[in-house]
Amino acid sequence: MAPALDIPALEVAHLTVSYGSTPALWDVDATFPSGAMSAIVGPNGSGKSTLIAAALGLVPSDSGRSTIFGRPAKEAMRRVAYVPQRESVDWDFPITVREVVEMGRYAEAGWLRRISRSDRAIVDGAIERVGMAPYSRRQIGQLSGGQRQRVFIARALAQEADLLVFDEPFAGVDARTEAALLSLLAQLRDREGRSVVMVHHDLQTVRSMVDWVLLLNVRAIACGPVASTMTPDNLRRVYGAADIGAPAAEGAAWVP
Amino acid sequence: MGPLIDLLPLSYTESVVVVGAAVLGVAAGVLGALAVLPRRSLVGDALAHSALPGVAIAFLVTGARDPASLLVGAAIAGLIGAFMMVGIERTSRIRPDAAIGVVLSSFFSLGIVLLTYIGTTGNAQQAGLETYLFGQAAGLLERDVNVMAVIAALSIACVVLALRVIKTTLFDRSFAASVGVPVRVVELATTALLVAAIVIGLRAVGAILMVAMLIVPTVTARQLTHRLGPLLALAGVIGASVGATGALLSSRAEIPTGPVIVLVGTAVAVAAVLLAPGRGVVWRWAHRRRERRSALSSGVLIDLETALHAGPPPTVDELVLASARPRGDVRRGLRALDRAGLIERDDDRLRLSESGAAAAHAALDERRLWSAWLEHGWRLDLGDAREPDPRDLRRTLGDELTDRLLGFDAEAAPS
């Protein structure tokens, strides 16, 4: 498909973030088209998670700006569902699958009022869609890694957001779950025109499933459609001499 | 609190003490969860210790041992301690545990120095200030209990009203921020509520041991429920009963209240940690033991079936050799099979009974099904997040999928 570039789902310009004196992101420009599935790819410590958090205004940035569907990020957060890394939460927390997914409705339904019937239906639908209906009363600590990720994705679905942002959604997730969730995300894009941006580490998946990619290593190395962006040359610039998963047959053998 | 005090079948003084301790228990139980669940229990400890110099300074300023002003002093000092901890964490590279340690010990030292100084001034009013160290519920007046009850009711009302915000922030801070929750404000507010709980309990439990009243109810309640709402309610009930029991015991035995309450609470928590169904140590141990035994007996059953298939009924020694298991294991497995009526003994030779043969075949089928799942399971499109139980695949997968799985297996097997 040809992603529409006119109003990007997410755009950052001159984004610089530093922890202490070392920059985690340095003057990053990137655009993620709406209605497309995009990935942010780069080595460990390249600032992938930081880019997401800073773009959504969750960590302070030194400079730069970020727009979501053409509006300043702060005003457009209602249209965004953010799924943090799974390790960032305490899985022994006393909460059930259903309650976690319900969190996706709080911002819309109000933090005080009763959850309405239609909100309840949205929550049920989201749980059903990720296949977790048989588990909705379980405490989340009793789930496997793949099931936990399904719960997180169900919460994002319950938010009914136009832009879904995932931080490493498939780290430590079994292959069956990853395939099921990726096809669910593709469905969201194709049938409902939603935009997806995810941090991903598996170059193979990115090549086969994703439309658009940002290659990041503190600086933005390249950003564009997968086919024209994930060139051996660009990958080498991102990953340096390390193995880049690009077969040598592509003429990418690196000669010191 | 008057009517409640009149209702108890105790003397007036004892009733006041018991109701007061119950109020502090409810508050500490509910509000303590806000420190324990995000793994910041020791923040509660530091806050309690830093309240002490506040009590001393309030006494020096007012010159009177008026509980209300002393508690205001305690609250202010506790909040200053809280801000210092947050400030040290944010601005320097000192880690939270170190920041907690520094604030706790320095404030507490200041408190001791001030209390000692007050002791030397010969002010007749100062007698009894040391009860803020270890707590003395016996001296509570109905007036004090009323103040405690009002603060407790307000604080708990805040928690109930903001339950969704608190739940979301405690569970997933970055998600909460992404949906517009001012997480820093929420964290400061929960810290302030914690200070309120400490102020309520300071007089009766004392600065040193207050932390136990914050932790014990949540730890106990967590063993019994896995939902936040019920956990908070349960923690309140547990806190109240522990507080009331401890206060009654201490005032009858004339021991400082803090240690007695803490010992009662520890006993309750230990019992819950050991015995709670599902999470308790004893329960989990028994569960593990059952699992090990059933794995062993089904293993020995299959070994015996295999041996019978290969030759004449084996003796126990022959079975030990053939199965390559420790002798003790084989004997234990055989005893279990004997009890279940699955084997028959023919002098010293072993055979399977009719039900034993059926059980052996069922166990073999189960194993085959499990390896078929591991090998071909990815080809089944389950359509949901089910993750089959290896011991009972047919039930968790359903008959249709199980048959398809066996079909894949038969295809792949060399004919």
Chai-1 contact restraints between the chains, C-beta under 6 A:
chainA,res_idxA,chainB,res_idxB,connection_type,confidence,min_distance_angstrom,max_distance_angstrom,comment,restraint_id
A,L56,B,S178,contact,1.0,0.0,6.0,A-B,restraint_1
A,L58,B,S174,contact,1.0,0.0,6.0,A-B,restraint_2
A,L58,B,A177,contact,1.0,0.0,6.0,A-B,restraint_3
A,Y82,B,S178,contact,1.0,0.0,6.0,A-B,restraint_4
A,P84,B,S174,contact,1.0,0.0,6.0,A-B,restraint_5
A,P84,B,F175,contact,1.0,0.0,6.0,A-B,restraint_6
A,V89,B,F171,contact,1.0,0.0,6.0,A-B,restraint_7
A,V89,B,D172,contact,1.0,0.0,6.0,A-B,restraint_8
A,F93,B,F171,contact,1.0,0.0,6.0,A-B,restraint_9
A,P94,B,H226,contact,1.0,0.0,6.0,A-B,restraint_10
A,P94,B,R227,contact,1.0,0.0,6.0,A-B,restraint_11
A,P94,B,L228,contact,1.0,0.0,6.0,A-B,restraint_12
A,P94,B,L231,contact,1.0,0.0,6.0,A-B,restraint_13
A,I95,B,F171,contact,1.0,0.0,6.0,A-B,restraint_14
A,I95,B,L228,contact,1.0,0.0,6.0,A-B,restraint_15
A,M103,B,T168,contact,1.0,0.0,6.0,A-B,restraint_16
A,Y106,B,R164,contact,1.0,0.0,6.0,A-B,restraint_17
A,A107,B,V179,contact,1.0,0.0,6.0,A-B,restraint_18
A,A107,B,G180,contact,1.0,0.0,6.0,A-B,restraint_19
A,W111,B,R164,contact,1.0,0.0,6.0,A-B,restraint_20
A,W111,B,V165,contact,1.0,0.0,6.0,A-B,restraint_21
A,G131,B,D384,contact,1.0,0.0,6.0,A-B,restraint_22
A,G131,B,A385,contact,1.0,0.0,6.0,A-B,restraint_23
A,M132,B,A385,contact,1.0,0.0,6.0,A-B,restraint_24
A,Q139,B,H226,contact,1.0,0.0,6.0,A-B,restraint_25
A,S144,B,E387,contact,1.0,0.0,6.0,A-B,restraint_26
A,Q147,B,A385,contact,1.0,0.0,6.0,A-B,restraint_27
A,R150,B,A385,contact,1.0,0.0,6.0,A-B,restraint_28
A,R176,B,W378,contact,1.0,0.0,6.0,A-B,restraint_29
